[in-house]
Amino acid sequence: MLKDLFSNRLFIGALVFFVLMIVGGTLYLHYIERQGQIELEHTQERLKQREARQKQTPKVPEGDTSQGGHVHSDGTWHPGLHETEAPVVSPPVSDTGAVSASSVKIPDGITDPDVLAAWQQLDYIAKNPFQWGGRPSDRALELMDELTPMWVSDDPHDHGEELMMMLDMLAEERDPRSAALLLMYQLDSGVSGRPVKDALVAMGPASVPALIARLNPEDAAEAPLSTVIKLLPPIVEQHRSELGGIVDYILIPRLEAIAAGTGYIGNISRARKALERLKQ
């Protein structure tokens, strides 16, 4: 029977085709895996080269621009003009409302002392980010410098993997001074990820000034705010006493305004869910 089977040309052809498919599939998967590894190696090599260039750059006295360059926060001199005038530890105010890591703009005309006290507490948190944990990291400042101003590209694949790797490394540092910058990339760059979200929650109260700055009811009808709203409840649940009146006099009123408004249904739905958690 086997002899007859193997003498059948159709069977032999099908068997050969099946073997070739297995071999070809295995080679293709190996090729894809190798290409991914090569791309990762290239990205890591670019980062190493960038760090090496920074370490080799000669230092000059702070403020010395006689050589036609500029001085970074770590004291290293670089040729040409700096890409941004904002200090590394304080990402600049953006058109979308991201605030500096070192101050909060308190609204004018507040007459209720409890509301004013809440805003003053929010400003205090922004100016003292390490009081609730985290650690100052020189590596975080270097990454923040590299990521400022925000990387923008018409091609979503251009430097995408390098950007995600740098954001993940910055998130791992857990330096609370990076909260506003991480949030800006999370919301405005088109690149988002779990490591950044986890870092913002882990930073606790230090993330709240940046999050509240983006929680503007006037923007809820035109901009998706679900990510911001989703990050706030777990922070409040872990740090309710430290946040004090910020929750009752700033956060909850803003969520109520969003929940009662119109526009993105995702904003409304998420705001209602957040209110249920915060009012328990």
N, C-alpha and C positions, 0 to 999 in steps of 0.2 A: 504493500500500500504506500509506504514512504517512497519507494522507488518510483512508483507512478506519480506520486505527488511532486517529487523533485524533478521529474521529467516534463512537468507541465510548465510551459514557457510563461504563462500568465502568472503562475504562482511565484516562479523565480523572479520575474520582473517586479512583482509587488514586494517580495522580500527584500530585493536590492533597494527599491525606493524607500522602504521603511527604515532600513539601516542607514541610508544616506540622510534621511530626515533627522534621525537621532544624532548622527555625527554632526550634521550641519547646525542643528539647534544647540548642541553643546558648545560648538565653536563660537556661535553667535553670542550666547550668554557670556562666554569667557571674554569675548571682545568688548561687550558692553561694560562688564565689570572692570576690565582693564582701562577703558576710556575714562570711567568715573574716577578710578584711582589716580590716573595721570592728571586729570583736572584738579583733584584735591591736592596733589603734590605741587602742581604749578601755583595754586593759590597760596599754599603754605610757604613756598619759596619766595613769592612776591612779598609776603608779610615779613619774612626774615630779612630780605634785602632792604625793605623800608626801615626796619628797626636798626639794621647795621648802619644805614646812612645817617640816621638820627644820632646814633652813638658816636659816629666819627665826626659829626659837625662840630667845629671849634666853638667854644663859648666866648662871648664878649660881654662887657659890662652891660647891665640892664639899661635899656633905653638908648643904647648906642646904635644909631642908624647910619653912621659915617660910611659903612661899607655897602650902603644901598639895600639893606635887608631888613629883617625884623627879628625880634626876640620872642621865643615861645615861653610858656609858663614854666618850663623846666630849665630855662636859662640858655637853651641852645639857640644859635643864630642860624637863620635861613635866608637865602637870597630872595630878592623880590618882595613885593608887598604881601602882607598877610591876607588870607582869603576873607577874613571877617574881623571886625573891630571888637566883637564881643569877647570878654574873657572866657577862657576855657571852662571855668567852674560855673559860669552863669550863661547858659545858652540864651541867645537873644530872643526878644519878643518877636513872634512871627505873625504873619497876616491871619493865621488861623487861631491865634489866641494863646499859644504856648507862652508861659511866663518864665522869667528868670528863676534860677534855682536859689537866689539869695533874697528875694523880696516879693511882696504881694501888693498889688494896687488895691488899697482899701477904697470902696466907693464913697463918693462925696454925699453929704446930706443925711447921713445916718443919725437918727435921733434916739432910737431905742438903745439904752446902755447895754442890754444883753446882746443885741446884734453887733454893736460896735466891739464888745469884748470878744465875741466869736471871731471877728475879722482880725483883731489884734493877736489872738491866739494863733490863727492861721499864718499870720506874718511872722510870729515868733518861731513857729515850726520851720518855715522856709529859711529863716536865718540861723537855725540851730539844727541842721538835718541829722547830725550824728548823735543827738541826745536819745534817739530811739533805736540805736543799733547801727550796724554797718561799720565800715572802716575806711579811712582815707587811703586811696590807692593811687600811686604814681602811674601805674599801668592804665588805670581808668582815665586819668587825665590825658595820657597820650592817645588813647582810643577816641576820647571825646574831641581832641584836637583834630584827629584824622577825619572824624565824622562831621565836623563843622566847617562850612555850612553843609546843610543836608545834601546828600548825593542825589542828583536828579538825572535821569536818563530817559530818552524816548524809547529805548530798547529795554524791555523788562529783563532780558537775559544778560545785558551788559553789566559786568561786575556783580551780578546778582549773588553768586555763591560767596564771593569775597565779602560783600556787604553783610550777608547773613552770618558769616563766620565772625566778623568783627562785632556785630551786635550781640551775638551769643557770648563772645568773650567779655564784652562790656557788662552784660547782664550777670555773668558769673562773678564779677568783682564785687557786686552788691554795694557799690559806693553810692550813697543816697544823693550825691550831687549830680548824678547822671539821670535822675528820674525824669526831668523835663525833656531831656534829649531822647531818652528811650521812648517816651510816650509820643514825642513828635514823629519819630520814625514809624512807630506802631500805627499811627493814625494817618500820616500824610505821605509816606514813601511808597506805599503799595507792598511793602515787605513786612510781614507780621509773623509772630511765632510764639510758641508756648514759653520758651526760656525768658523772653522779655516780659511777658505777662506775669510769670511766676516771680521774677525779680521785683517788679513794681509792687506786688502784694507783699513780698517779703520785706521790703523797705518800710512798710507800715505807714505811719503818719508822715514820713518824709515825702511820700508820693502824693499825698492829699492836696497840697497847694497846686501842683501841676494838673491833677485830675479835675479839681474844681474849676480851674481856669478854662478847661475845655468843656465843662458842663454848663453851657450857656443856653437857657431856654429859648433865646431869640434865634439860635442856630438850629434848634431841633427840627424845624420844618424843612430845612434844606440840607442838613448834614447828618450822616449816621453817627449816633453817639452811643450805640449799644456797647461797644468795647469799654468806653469810659464808665458807663453805668454798671457794667458787669463787674468791674474791678473794685468798685468802692465798697459794696456790702461785706466781703470777707475782711477787708482792712478795718472797717468799723467794728465788726464783731470781735476782732482781736484787740482793739485799742479804743474801745468806747470811752473809757474814763480819761485817757490822755487827750482825746479829741474834744471832749467837753461840749460846749455850746456850738461848736462847728457843725455838729450833726443836726441839732435841733433848729438852729437859726440861719444856716447857710445851705447845707446839703439837702435836708428834707424839703424846704420851700422850693428849691430849684427842681427837685424831682417831681414835686406836686404840680408845678407849672408845666413841666414836660408831659406828665401823664394826662393833664387836662387839655393839652394843646392839640394841634393838627399837624399833619405832615407825615414823616416816616412812621409807619405803623410799628416798626421794630423799636424805635425810640420810646413810643408810648407803652408798648407791651413790657419792655425791659424796665422802664421807670416804675410801672405798677408793681412788678415783681420785687424790685429793689425796696420799694416802700413797705411792702408786706414784711420783708425781712427786718428792716430797720425799726419798724414800729412794734415789733413783738416785745 
